[in-house]
Amino acid sequence: MRSRIPNFRLYEEKSDESSDFWLHCETLSARSALHNWQIDVHRHNALFQMFWMTEGGGTLFGDGKTEMPFSAPCAIFIPPGAAHGFRFFRHSEGVVATVLADRLALPGGSDRTLAEFLSHTRIVSVEHPVADKGEDLDRLFQRLLEEHSRHGGVGRDLMLDVHVTEILVRLARAGARSTLQALHKAMTIDSRRVQALETLIAAHFREHRPVGFYAGKIGVSVAQLNRIARQEAGASVSHLLARRLVDAARRDLIFTPTPVQAIAYSLGFQDPAYFNRFFRRQTGTTPGTYRETERRRLAA
């Protein structure tokens, strides 16, 4: 299949770029309108492409029967060698940048997360341009187009290189935000409740509130909250609270000179002796013994 997909320098036409060509930038309509808004599946082994859609939309085609719809405002990244074709809505508009693949070496080599983003075809939706930094992408693509059209001038290639690098970073950051938003949408109601429970525990664990306090805040019964906690976090609410208290106690015992009695009071225990019994029940050792053992281990 790969061998049957044509490899072009710049779309399916012979490029009239000079021998030092490394970037071509144009409006989306400049070429797509000539092809009846459809670009057959092809690849650029030595090039990558970046699309900024300001109007319209369409469908992105890949290997086989892969189809990915998109609509403006959005950005599309096509890595070197990736098969792709387009069917745009009529009168779609935007900016297209085609760049030599070696320009990915520096940004990709400097950041592992960025390199991973640049290794796959990406569609980055920008649902709210201002909130999602879509205005930055629009500004950068327009500047890239303007700088490319100068055909000369002091530092032109340097400015183009700066714009390309910033666009790549902005795309990766916007893609990361889109991924987090998609994961949040995919979360079940129960997983969101456990997330809320963990936030509440972090804020109130020193207050030794009853489980009913947390159930009331989340809007479920005590029995329901315990069921959700066991299902999603593998432990009851009481166990999650005890675990948080023990983790805080361990940290203070190892990394601070605070006396055990003062640590007990800081964690909300009215009786240091009860704190000692609680800690031993949870860990199998007393706070003082735990502190001595861990400090010797760290010193060694």
DRENKENU-530509 format. One line per 10 residues: number of its first residue (from 0); their letters; for each residue x, y, z of N, C-alpha, C. Coordinates in nm, 3 decimals. Example, Ala and Ser with C-alpha at 12.3 -4.5 7.8 and 13.67 -1.06 7.14 Angstrom:
0 = as = 1.319,-0.569,0.780,1.230,-0.450,0.780,1.320,-0.330,0.780 ~ 1.285,-0.225,0.708,1.367,-0.106,0.714,1.290,0.003,0.787
//
This chain:
0 = mrsripnfrl = 0.083,-0.120,0.000,0.000,0.000,0.000,0.087,0.125,0.000 ~ 0.193,0.125,0.082,0.280,0.242,0.092,0.345,0.272,-0.041 ~ 0.388,0.168,-0.114,0.459,0.190,-0.240,0.367,0.247,-0.348 ~ 0.233,0.229,-0.333,0.140,0.277,-0.434,0.098,0.422,-0.409 ~ 0.129,0.475,-0.292,0.095,0.614,-0.262,0.207,0.704,-0.314 ~ 0.177,0.796,-0.403,0.284,0.879,-0.461,0.351,0.969,-0.359 ~ 0.479,0.992,-0.381,0.557,1.081,-0.296,0.589,1.207,-0.376 ~ 0.543,1.322,-0.329,0.563,1.446,-0.400,0.651,1.542,-0.320 ~ 0.717,1.631,-0.395,0.795,1.736,-0.330,0.700,1.841,-0.274 ~ 0.611,1.892,-0.356,0.514,1.991,-0.311,0.382,1.959,-0.380
10 = yeeksdessd = 0.290,1.895,-0.309,0.167,1.842,-0.367,0.205,1.754,-0.486 ~ 0.134,1.761,-0.597,0.165,1.671,-0.707,0.232,1.744,-0.823 ~ 0.278,1.864,-0.795,0.339,1.943,-0.899,0.490,1.951,-0.880 ~ 0.562,1.976,-0.987,0.705,2.000,-0.976,0.725,2.139,-0.917 ~ 0.803,2.146,-0.815,0.821,2.273,-0.748,0.917,2.361,-0.825 ~ 0.887,2.491,-0.829,0.978,2.586,-0.892,1.066,2.654,-0.789 ~ 1.072,2.595,-0.667,1.155,2.653,-0.563,1.302,2.640,-0.600 ~ 1.383,2.729,-0.549,1.526,2.726,-0.576,1.590,2.611,-0.500 ~ 1.718,2.587,-0.527,1.788,2.475,-0.466,1.802,2.490,-0.315 ~ 1.791,2.615,-0.265,1.801,2.634,-0.120,1.664,2.641,-0.054
20 = fwlhcetlsa = 1.560,2.595,-0.125,1.425,2.592,-0.070,1.423,2.511,0.059 ~ 1.355,2.563,0.159,1.329,2.484,0.280,1.189,2.507,0.333 ~ 1.119,2.609,0.282,0.983,2.637,0.328,0.902,2.699,0.215 ~ 0.775,2.656,0.205,0.680,2.719,0.116,0.555,2.749,0.196 ~ 0.499,2.866,0.180,0.381,2.906,0.256,0.283,2.975,0.163 ~ 0.155,2.938,0.172,0.053,2.996,0.086,-0.083,2.984,0.154 ~ -0.183,3.051,0.096,-0.317,3.036,0.148,-0.373,2.901,0.106 ~ -0.466,2.850,0.183,-0.526,2.720,0.151,-0.595,2.722,0.015 ~ -0.668,2.828,-0.014,-0.745,2.835,-0.137,-0.657,2.846,-0.262 ~ -0.536,2.898,-0.247,-0.450,2.919,-0.363,-0.429,2.791,-0.443
30 = rsalhnwqid = -0.417,2.679,-0.375,-0.394,2.553,-0.445,-0.517,2.463,-0.445 ~ -0.588,2.459,-0.334,-0.702,2.368,-0.323,-0.813,2.402,-0.420 ~ -0.837,2.531,-0.443,-0.942,2.571,-0.537,-0.910,2.521,-0.678 ~ -0.782,2.515,-0.714,-0.741,2.466,-0.847,-0.771,2.318,-0.864 ~ -0.777,2.244,-0.754,-0.800,2.100,-0.757,-0.942,2.064,-0.713 ~ -1.034,2.160,-0.730,-1.173,2.137,-0.695,-1.188,2.099,-0.548 ~ -1.103,2.158,-0.463,-1.108,2.141,-0.318,-1.083,1.997,-0.273 ~ -1.015,1.920,-0.355,-0.981,1.783,-0.317,-0.837,1.753,-0.356 ~ -0.761,1.702,-0.260,-0.621,1.664,-0.281,-0.611,1.513,-0.260 ~ -0.572,1.440,-0.364,-0.563,1.294,-0.354,-0.457,1.253,-0.252
40 = vhrhnalfqm = -0.472,1.132,-0.199,-0.378,1.081,-0.098,-0.237,1.073,-0.156 ~ -0.141,1.127,-0.083,-0.001,1.128,-0.127,0.084,1.141,-0.001 ~ 0.213,1.151,-0.018,0.302,1.173,0.097,0.420,1.259,0.054 ~ 0.484,1.319,0.153,0.608,1.396,0.131,0.714,1.336,0.223 ~ 0.800,1.253,0.173,0.898,1.187,0.259,0.998,1.284,0.320 ~ 1.026,1.393,0.250,1.128,1.487,0.297,1.069,1.616,0.350 ~ 0.937,1.619,0.369,0.871,1.742,0.410,0.769,1.715,0.520 ~ 0.739,1.817,0.600,0.623,1.811,0.688,0.536,1.931,0.656 ~ 0.408,1.923,0.694,0.314,2.031,0.663,0.237,2.073,0.786 ~ 0.203,2.201,0.790,0.121,2.258,0.897,0.008,2.338,0.832
50 = fwmtegggtl = -0.113,2.308,0.872,-0.231,2.377,0.820,-0.297,2.456,0.933 ~ -0.337,2.577,0.903,-0.418,2.655,0.996,-0.549,2.690,0.927 ~ -0.659,2.628,0.974,-0.789,2.646,0.912,-0.861,2.763,0.980 ~ -0.893,2.866,0.902,-0.966,2.981,0.956,-1.112,2.981,0.917 ~ -1.145,2.913,0.807,-1.282,2.904,0.761,-1.306,2.765,0.701 ~ -1.430,2.717,0.715,-1.466,2.591,0.651,-1.421,2.470,0.728 ~ -1.380,2.368,0.653,-1.338,2.242,0.713,-1.330,2.136,0.607 ~ -1.346,2.010,0.646,-1.339,1.902,0.548,-1.306,1.770,0.613 ~ -1.242,1.683,0.536,-1.203,1.550,0.583,-1.058,1.524,0.546 ~ -0.983,1.472,0.641,-0.844,1.432,0.618,-0.841,1.282,0.598
60 = fgdgktempf = -0.779,1.236,0.490,-0.768,1.094,0.460,-0.625,1.048,0.486 ~ -0.610,0.926,0.536,-0.478,0.869,0.559,-0.462,0.739,0.484 ~ -0.375,0.648,0.535,-0.360,0.516,0.475,-0.492,0.440,0.481 ~ -0.519,0.359,0.384,-0.638,0.277,0.387,-0.764,0.360,0.384 ~ -0.856,0.332,0.477,-0.986,0.400,0.480,-0.998,0.499,0.595 ~ -0.883,0.540,0.650,-0.886,0.634,0.762,-0.942,0.768,0.718 ~ -1.045,0.816,0.791,-1.104,0.946,0.763,-1.116,1.025,0.893 ~ -1.070,1.148,0.891,-1.075,1.233,1.010,-1.137,1.367,0.974 ~ -1.261,1.391,1.015,-1.325,1.520,0.987,-1.263,1.632,1.071 ~ -1.268,1.753,1.021,-1.217,1.868,1.094,-1.295,1.992,1.052
70 = sapcaifipp = -1.295,2.092,1.137,-1.362,2.218,1.105,-1.286,2.332,1.170 ~ -1.294,2.448,1.108,-1.225,2.566,1.160,-1.296,2.617,1.286 ~ -1.219,2.676,1.378,-1.074,2.694,1.374,-1.002,2.569,1.425 ~ -0.901,2.528,1.351,-0.822,2.413,1.393,-0.688,2.417,1.322 ~ -0.594,2.338,1.372,-0.463,2.325,1.308,-0.441,2.177,1.277 ~ -0.367,2.151,1.171,-0.337,2.013,1.129,-0.186,2.003,1.109 ~ -0.127,1.898,1.165,0.015,1.872,1.146,0.031,1.738,1.075 ~ 0.108,1.738,0.966,0.136,1.616,0.889,0.286,1.590,0.895 ~ 0.332,1.482,0.961,0.476,1.455,0.971,0.532,1.403,0.839 ~ 0.663,1.404,0.824,0.724,1.352,0.701,0.685,1.207,0.677
80 = gaahgfrffr = 0.652,1.174,0.551,0.623,1.037,0.515,0.483,0.990,0.544 ~ 0.401,1.071,0.610,0.265,1.028,0.645,0.173,1.046,0.525 ~ 0.101,0.941,0.488,0.005,0.949,0.378,-0.111,1.038,0.419 ~ -0.151,1.126,0.327,-0.262,1.215,0.358,-0.323,1.271,0.230 ~ -0.450,1.299,0.238,-0.523,1.365,0.132,-0.636,1.443,0.195 ~ -0.696,1.534,0.118,-0.799,1.620,0.176,-0.919,1.633,0.084 ~ -1.034,1.645,0.144,-1.154,1.692,0.075,-1.206,1.809,0.156 ~ -1.180,1.929,0.105,-1.219,2.050,0.177,-1.360,2.093,0.138 ~ -1.428,2.157,0.231,-1.553,2.224,0.196,-1.519,2.338,0.101 ~ -1.606,2.365,0.009,-1.583,2.476,-0.084,-1.568,2.607,-0.008
90 = hsegvvatvl = -1.476,2.689,-0.057,-1.449,2.821,-0.002,-1.390,2.814,0.140 ~ -1.329,2.700,0.174,-1.252,2.695,0.298,-1.130,2.785,0.284 ~ -1.077,2.828,0.396,-0.961,2.917,0.389,-0.869,2.893,0.508 ~ -0.745,2.933,0.491,-0.645,2.917,0.595,-0.506,2.938,0.539 ~ -0.407,2.888,0.611,-0.267,2.901,0.570,-0.204,2.762,0.571 ~ -0.121,2.733,0.470,-0.052,2.604,0.461,0.098,2.630,0.454 ~ 0.173,2.565,0.540,0.319,2.575,0.539,0.378,2.437,0.513 ~ 0.465,2.427,0.413,0.533,2.302,0.380,0.681,2.324,0.405 ~ 0.742,2.239,0.489,0.876,2.265,0.540,0.963,2.140,0.528 ~ 1.090,2.160,0.496,1.183,2.047,0.490,1.190,1.976,0.625
100 = adrlalpggs = 1.196,1.843,0.620,1.189,1.761,0.741,1.303,1.788,0.838 ~ 1.419,1.829,0.788,1.533,1.848,0.879,1.510,1.962,0.978 ~ 1.408,2.045,0.955,1.377,2.153,1.049,1.311,2.101,1.176 ~ 1.276,1.972,1.179,1.219,1.913,1.300,1.326,1.863,1.397 ~ 1.450,1.854,1.349,1.556,1.794,1.430,1.579,1.869,1.561 ~ 1.589,2.002,1.554,1.620,2.079,1.675,1.505,2.079,1.774 ~ 1.383,2.118,1.734,1.274,2.116,1.834,1.242,1.976,1.883 ~ 1.245,1.877,1.794,1.217,1.740,1.836,1.323,1.683,1.928 ~ 1.448,1.720,1.902,1.557,1.669,1.984,1.569,1.736,2.119 ~ 1.504,1.851,2.137,1.516,1.926,2.262,1.410,1.890,2.364
110 = drtlaeflsh = 1.304,1.821,2.321,1.192,1.793,2.412,1.126,1.662,2.371 ~ 1.126,1.565,2.461,1.072,1.432,2.429,0.922,1.438,2.399 ~ 0.849,1.519,2.475,0.705,1.529,2.453,0.676,1.592,2.318 ~ 0.754,1.693,2.282,0.738,1.758,2.153,0.771,1.660,2.040 ~ 0.875,1.581,2.058,0.913,1.482,1.956,0.802,1.381,1.933 ~ 0.737,1.339,2.043,0.627,1.243,2.030,0.511,1.306,1.954 ~ 0.481,1.431,1.982,0.372,1.500,1.912,0.402,1.509,1.763 ~ 0.527,1.537,1.729,0.566,1.558,1.589,0.581,1.429,1.510 ~ 0.562,1.315,1.574,0.580,1.186,1.506,0.450,1.133,1.446 ~ 0.338,1.200,1.470,0.209,1.151,1.420,0.128,1.265,1.357
120 = trivsvehpv = 0.038,1.227,1.269,-0.057,1.324,1.214,-0.148,1.372,1.326 ~ -0.169,1.503,1.335,-0.249,1.560,1.443,-0.350,1.658,1.389 ~ -0.470,1.653,1.445,-0.571,1.757,1.424,-0.596,1.820,1.560 ~ -0.566,1.947,1.571,-0.581,2.017,1.699,-0.697,2.116,1.687 ~ -0.809,2.082,1.749,-0.925,2.170,1.745,-0.907,2.284,1.843 ~ -0.951,2.400,1.803,-0.946,2.517,1.889,-1.089,2.566,1.901 ~ -1.162,2.514,2.000,-1.305,2.543,2.012,-1.330,2.688,2.047 ~ -1.243,2.743,2.134,-1.259,2.883,2.176,-1.126,2.953,2.149 ~ -1.114,3.018,2.033,-0.985,3.074,1.989,-0.911,3.156,2.093 ~ -0.982,3.244,2.165,-0.911,3.329,2.260,-0.865,3.249,2.381
130 = adkgedldrl = -0.957,3.169,2.438,-0.924,3.093,2.559,-0.819,2.988,2.532 ~ -0.820,2.926,2.413,-0.728,2.817,2.382,-0.605,2.863,2.306 ~ -0.577,2.993,2.309,-0.460,3.049,2.243,-0.466,3.035,2.091 ~ -0.587,3.022,2.036,-0.601,3.016,1.892,-0.556,3.146,1.826 ~ -0.571,3.257,1.900,-0.527,3.385,1.843,-0.377,3.388,1.823 ~ -0.301,3.316,1.908,-0.156,3.308,1.890,-0.121,3.232,1.763 ~ -0.190,3.119,1.741,-0.164,3.041,1.620,-0.200,3.122,1.496 ~ -0.312,3.190,1.499,-0.352,3.271,1.384,-0.248,3.378,1.356 ~ -0.203,3.447,1.460,-0.102,3.552,1.443,0.028,3.496,1.386 ~ 0.072,3.380,1.437,0.198,3.322,1.392,0.190,3.275,1.247
140 = fqrlleehsr = 0.079,3.212,1.211,0.065,3.167,1.071,0.058,3.286,0.976 ~ -0.011,3.393,1.016,-0.018,3.511,0.930,0.119,3.576,0.915 ~ 0.196,3.579,1.023,0.331,3.636,1.015,0.420,3.550,0.927 ~ 0.404,3.418,0.937,0.481,3.327,0.853,0.450,3.353,0.706 ~ 0.322,3.368,0.675,0.281,3.395,0.537,0.336,3.528,0.489 ~ 0.329,3.630,0.572,0.379,3.763,0.534,0.529,3.762,0.514 ~ 0.603,3.697,0.605,0.748,3.693,0.593,0.791,3.616,0.469 ~ 0.721,3.507,0.441,0.754,3.427,0.322,0.732,3.505,0.194 ~ 0.633,3.593,0.193,0.602,3.669,0.071,0.699,3.782,0.045 ~ 0.790,3.809,0.139,0.885,3.920,0.120,0.988,3.890,0.012
150 = hggvgrdlml = 1.022,3.763,-0.007,1.121,3.723,-0.109,1.253,3.798,-0.093 ~ 1.298,3.808,0.027,1.425,3.875,0.051,1.417,3.954,0.179 ~ 1.521,4.028,0.209,1.522,4.109,0.329,1.617,4.053,0.433 ~ 1.665,4.141,0.517,1.761,4.103,0.620,1.697,4.005,0.719 ~ 1.762,3.892,0.741,1.718,3.797,0.841,1.589,3.723,0.808 ~ 1.551,3.718,0.680,1.423,3.655,0.643,1.419,3.509,0.685 ~ 1.523,3.431,0.652,1.522,3.289,0.687,1.521,3.269,0.838 ~ 1.593,3.356,0.909,1.596,3.345,1.055,1.456,3.368,1.113 ~ 1.385,3.470,1.063,1.251,3.498,1.111,1.156,3.383,1.078 ~ 1.169,3.329,0.958,1.083,3.217,0.919,1.107,3.098,1.011
160 = dvhvteilvr = 1.234,3.073,1.041,1.270,2.960,1.128,1.211,2.979,1.268 ~ 1.217,3.102,1.319,1.162,3.132,1.451,1.011,3.108,1.452 ~ 0.942,3.156,1.348,0.797,3.139,1.341,0.759,2.991,1.333 ~ 0.831,2.913,1.252,0.802,2.771,1.238,0.819,2.699,1.372 ~ 0.929,2.729,1.442,0.955,2.665,1.571,0.847,2.699,1.673 ~ 0.808,2.826,1.678,0.705,2.865,1.775,0.571,2.801,1.741 ~ 0.539,2.791,1.613,0.413,2.727,1.573,0.413,2.581,1.617 ~ 0.525,2.510,1.598,0.533,2.370,1.639,0.510,2.354,1.789 ~ 0.571,2.442,1.868,0.554,2.436,2.013,0.410,2.468,2.051 ~ 0.352,2.572,1.989,0.214,2.609,2.019,0.118,2.496,1.983
170 = laragarstl = 0.143,2.430,1.871,0.058,2.318,1.831,0.065,2.206,1.932 ~ 0.186,2.173,1.977,0.202,2.065,2.074,0.133,2.099,2.205 ~ 0.144,2.224,2.250,0.078,2.265,2.374,-0.074,2.262,2.360 ~ -0.124,2.311,2.247,-0.269,2.307,2.224,-0.317,2.164,2.215 ~ -0.236,2.077,2.153,-0.273,1.935,2.144,-0.279,1.870,2.280 ~ -0.186,1.908,2.369,-0.186,1.853,2.504,-0.311,1.896,2.580 ~ -0.351,2.024,2.563,-0.473,2.071,2.628,-0.595,1.997,2.576 ~ -0.600,1.974,2.445,-0.713,1.902,2.386,-0.721,1.760,2.440 ~ -0.605,1.697,2.458,-0.603,1.560,2.511,-0.656,1.556,2.653 ~ -0.613,1.652,2.736,-0.660,1.656,2.874,-0.810,1.682,2.880
180 = qalhkamtid = -0.859,1.771,2.792,-1.002,1.799,2.791,-1.081,1.676,2.748 ~ -1.027,1.600,2.650,-1.096,1.479,2.605,-1.098,1.374,2.715 ~ -0.987,1.362,2.789,-0.983,1.267,2.899,-1.083,1.304,3.008 ~ -1.094,1.435,3.034,-1.189,1.479,3.136,-1.332,1.447,3.094 ~ -1.363,1.468,2.964,-1.497,1.439,2.915,-1.526,1.290,2.922 ~ -1.419,1.207,2.903,-1.438,1.062,2.902,-1.451,1.003,3.042 ~ -1.417,1.082,3.144,-1.425,1.032,3.281,-1.570,1.001,3.318 ~ -1.592,0.893,3.390,-1.725,0.859,3.436,-1.764,0.951,3.551 ~ -1.893,0.950,3.584,-1.939,1.031,3.697,-1.869,0.988,3.825 ~ -1.854,0.856,3.843,-1.792,0.805,3.965,-1.645,0.845,3.974
190 = srrvqaletl = -1.573,0.842,3.861,-1.432,0.880,3.865,-1.416,1.028,3.897 ~ -1.510,1.110,3.850,-1.506,1.252,3.884,-1.538,1.273,4.032 ~ -1.627,1.188,4.086,-1.657,1.198,4.229,-1.537,1.162,4.314 ~ -1.462,1.060,4.273,-1.341,1.022,4.347,-1.236,1.131,4.336 ~ -1.227,1.194,4.220,-1.134,1.305,4.204,-1.172,1.419,4.299 ~ -1.302,1.445,4.311,-1.347,1.548,4.405,-1.320,1.507,4.549 ~ -1.337,1.377,4.578,-1.310,1.327,4.713,-1.163,1.346,4.749 ~ -1.073,1.315,4.658,-0.930,1.331,4.684,-0.894,1.476,4.710 ~ -0.959,1.566,4.637,-0.934,1.710,4.659,-0.983,1.753,4.798 ~ -1.099,1.703,4.836,-1.153,1.736,4.969,-1.067,1.678,5.080
200 = iaahfrehrp = -1.021,1.555,5.063,-0.936,1.493,5.163,-0.808,1.574,5.182 ~ -0.750,1.619,5.072,-0.627,1.699,5.080,-0.649,1.827,5.159 ~ -0.769,1.882,5.150,-0.799,2.008,5.219,-0.840,1.990,5.365 ~ -0.896,1.873,5.400,-0.958,1.858,5.533,-0.907,1.741,5.616 ~ -0.806,1.666,5.569,-0.770,1.544,5.641,-0.720,1.570,5.783 ~ -0.665,1.688,5.810,-0.618,1.720,5.945,-0.733,1.750,6.042 ~ -0.853,1.767,5.986,-0.967,1.803,6.070,-1.041,1.681,6.124 ~ -1.004,1.561,6.076,-1.065,1.436,6.121,-1.217,1.438,6.107 ~ -1.262,1.483,5.991,-1.405,1.488,5.964,-1.461,1.347,5.942 ~ -1.588,1.323,5.976,-1.647,1.192,5.951,-1.673,1.172,5.802
210 = vgfyagkigv = -1.693,1.049,5.761,-1.716,1.019,5.620,-1.840,1.093,5.569 ~ -1.938,1.111,5.658,-2.059,1.182,5.618,-2.032,1.323,5.569 ~ -1.929,1.388,5.622,-1.893,1.522,5.578,-1.858,1.521,5.430 ~ -1.774,1.425,5.389,-1.731,1.415,5.249,-1.847,1.373,5.159 ~ -1.930,1.281,5.207,-2.046,1.238,5.129,-2.140,1.355,5.103 ~ -2.161,1.438,5.207,-2.247,1.554,5.191,-2.193,1.654,5.091 ~ -2.063,1.678,5.095,-2.000,1.771,5.002,-2.015,1.724,4.858 ~ -2.007,1.593,4.837,-2.011,1.537,4.701,-2.155,1.512,4.656 ~ -2.247,1.503,4.754,-2.387,1.486,4.720,-2.432,1.342,4.705 ~ -2.370,1.251,4.779,-2.410,1.111,4.778,-2.420,1.061,4.922
220 = svaqlnriar = -2.473,0.940,4.939,-2.481,0.883,5.073,-2.345,0.828,5.114 ~ -2.329,0.802,5.245,-2.204,0.744,5.295,-2.179,0.608,5.231 ~ -2.282,0.525,5.223,-2.266,0.392,5.164,-2.227,0.402,5.017 ~ -2.288,0.496,4.945,-2.257,0.512,4.803,-2.114,0.562,4.784 ~ -2.072,0.657,4.868,-1.936,0.710,4.855,-1.833,0.601,4.884 ~ -1.857,0.519,4.986,-1.765,0.410,5.015,-1.758,0.310,4.899 ~ -1.874,0.282,4.839,-1.876,0.190,4.724,-1.795,0.246,4.607 ~ -1.815,0.375,4.580,-1.743,0.440,4.470,-1.594,0.442,4.498 ~ -1.556,0.474,4.623,-1.414,0.480,4.659,-1.347,0.344,4.644 ~ -1.415,0.239,4.689,-1.357,0.104,4.675,-1.344,0.066,4.528
230 = qeagasvshl = -1.443,0.104,4.449,-1.443,0.069,4.307,-1.337,0.145,4.229 ~ -1.326,0.275,4.255,-1.237,0.361,4.176,-1.097,0.374,4.235 ~ -1.086,0.371,4.368,-0.956,0.393,4.434,-0.906,0.271,4.508 ~ -0.988,0.167,4.518,-0.945,0.044,4.582,-0.943,0.048,4.733 ~ -1.010,0.144,4.795,-1.010,0.154,4.941,-1.131,0.233,4.986 ~ -1.174,0.211,5.111,-1.285,0.287,5.166,-1.241,0.430,5.193 ~ -1.337,0.518,5.220,-1.304,0.658,5.249,-1.219,0.667,5.376 ~ -1.254,0.590,5.478,-1.176,0.592,5.603,-1.032,0.550,5.578 ~ -1.014,0.451,5.492,-0.878,0.405,5.463,-0.802,0.513,5.386 ~ -0.869,0.582,5.293,-0.802,0.689,5.219,-0.761,0.802,5.311
240 = larrlvdaar = -0.847,0.833,5.410,-0.813,0.937,5.508,-0.695,0.896,5.594 ~ -0.696,0.770,5.640,-0.586,0.720,5.723,-0.456,0.720,5.644 ~ -0.464,0.682,5.519,-0.345,0.679,5.434,-0.286,0.818,5.419 ~ -0.372,0.918,5.404,-0.323,1.056,5.388,-0.257,1.104,5.517 ~ -0.315,1.071,5.633,-0.256,1.109,5.761,-0.120,1.042,5.780 ~ -0.110,0.914,5.747,0.016,0.841,5.763,0.123,0.897,5.670 ~ 0.086,0.928,5.547,0.183,0.985,5.452,0.238,1.117,5.504 ~ 0.150,1.202,5.558,0.195,1.331,5.612,0.283,1.309,5.735 ~ 0.247,1.214,5.820,0.326,1.186,5.939,0.464,1.134,5.901 ~ 0.470,1.043,5.806,0.600,0.990,5.762,0.690,1.102,5.710
250 = rdliftptpv = 0.633,1.190,5.630,0.713,1.299,5.574,0.770,1.386,5.685 ~ 0.686,1.422,5.784,0.733,1.507,5.893,0.836,1.435,5.982 ~ 0.816,1.307,6.004,0.908,1.231,6.088,1.046,1.220,6.024 ~ 1.051,1.207,5.895,1.180,1.188,5.826,1.250,1.321,5.800 ~ 1.175,1.420,5.753,1.239,1.539,5.698,1.231,1.663,5.787 ~ 1.172,1.652,5.906,1.170,1.767,5.997,1.220,1.723,6.135 ~ 1.271,1.816,6.214,1.314,1.784,6.351,1.200,1.797,6.452 ~ 1.077,1.817,6.403,0.962,1.839,6.491,0.940,1.719,6.583 ~ 0.923,1.742,6.712,0.897,1.631,6.805,0.770,1.556,6.766 ~ 0.767,1.428,6.803,0.652,1.344,6.768,0.522,1.403,6.823
260 = qaiayslgfq = 0.528,1.454,6.945,0.407,1.511,7.006,0.354,1.628,6.924 ~ 0.444,1.715,6.876,0.403,1.830,6.796,0.348,1.786,6.660 ~ 0.406,1.681,6.603,0.354,1.628,6.477,0.211,1.577,6.497 ~ 0.189,1.510,6.608,0.054,1.459,6.638,-0.047,1.573,6.642 ~ -0.011,1.682,6.711,-0.103,1.795,6.721,-0.124,1.860,6.583 ~ -0.018,1.871,6.503,-0.030,1.934,6.371,-0.119,1.854,6.278 ~ -0.131,1.724,6.303,-0.216,1.638,6.221,-0.357,1.625,6.277 ~ -0.388,1.702,6.377,-0.523,1.705,6.429,-0.553,1.607,6.539 ~ -0.453,1.538,6.593,-0.474,1.443,6.703,-0.470,1.521,6.835 ~ -0.575,1.507,6.916,-0.581,1.574,7.045,-0.496,1.502,7.150
270 = dpayfnrffr = -0.471,1.373,7.129,-0.396,1.291,7.224,-0.278,1.227,7.153 ~ -0.152,1.269,7.185,-0.035,1.211,7.121,-0.027,1.059,7.139 ~ -0.077,1.008,7.252,-0.073,0.864,7.274,-0.162,0.793,7.172 ~ -0.275,0.854,7.139,-0.363,0.794,7.038,-0.296,0.798,6.901 ~ -0.224,0.908,6.874,-0.150,0.917,6.748,-0.050,0.803,6.738 ~ 0.020,0.773,6.849,0.116,0.663,6.849,0.048,0.531,6.818 ~ -0.067,0.507,6.879,-0.140,0.382,6.853,-0.190,0.376,6.709 ~ -0.240,0.490,6.659,-0.289,0.497,6.520,-0.174,0.467,6.423 ~ -0.059,0.530,6.444,0.054,0.513,6.353,0.101,0.368,6.355 ~ 0.108,0.309,6.474,0.153,0.170,6.485,0.055,0.074,6.419
280 = rqtgttpgty = -0.075,0.103,6.433,-0.175,0.018,6.370,-0.164,0.023,6.218 ~ -0.127,0.138,6.165,-0.120,0.155,6.020,0.012,0.106,5.961 ~ 0.120,0.115,6.037,0.253,0.086,5.981,0.324,-0.033,6.046 ~ 0.278,-0.072,6.165,0.345,-0.182,6.236,0.459,-0.138,6.323 ~ 0.480,-0.008,6.334,0.589,0.042,6.419,0.547,0.175,6.480 ~ 0.617,0.219,6.585,0.585,0.347,6.647,0.647,0.461,6.568 ~ 0.597,0.584,6.586,0.656,0.698,6.516,0.804,0.716,6.546 ~ 0.843,0.703,6.674,0.984,0.721,6.710,1.074,0.618,6.644 ~ 1.033,0.492,6.646,1.113,0.387,6.584,1.121,0.407,6.433 ~ 1.010,0.446,6.375,1.008,0.470,6.229,1.106,0.580,6.193
290 = reterrrlaa = 1.106,0.689,6.272,1.197,0.801,6.244,1.343,0.757,6.251 ~ 1.379,0.684,6.354,1.517,0.639,6.371,1.559,0.546,6.257 ~ 1.472,0.451,6.223,1.504,0.353,6.119,1.524,0.421,5.983 ~ 1.432,0.509,5.947,1.439,0.573,5.816,1.556,0.670,5.806 ~ 1.588,0.740,5.912,1.700,0.833,5.908,1.833,0.758,5.898 ~ 1.842,0.642,5.964,1.965,0.561,5.950,1.976,0.511,5.806 ~ 1.864,0.470,5.752,1.867,0.418,5.614,1.910,0.526,5.516 ~ 1.857,0.646,5.533,1.892,0.756,5.444,2.038,0.797,5.461 ~ 2.085,0.795,5.583,2.225,0.831,5.609,2.320,0.731,5.546 ~ 2.279,0.604,5.546,2.364,0.500,5.487,2.368,0.511,5.335
//
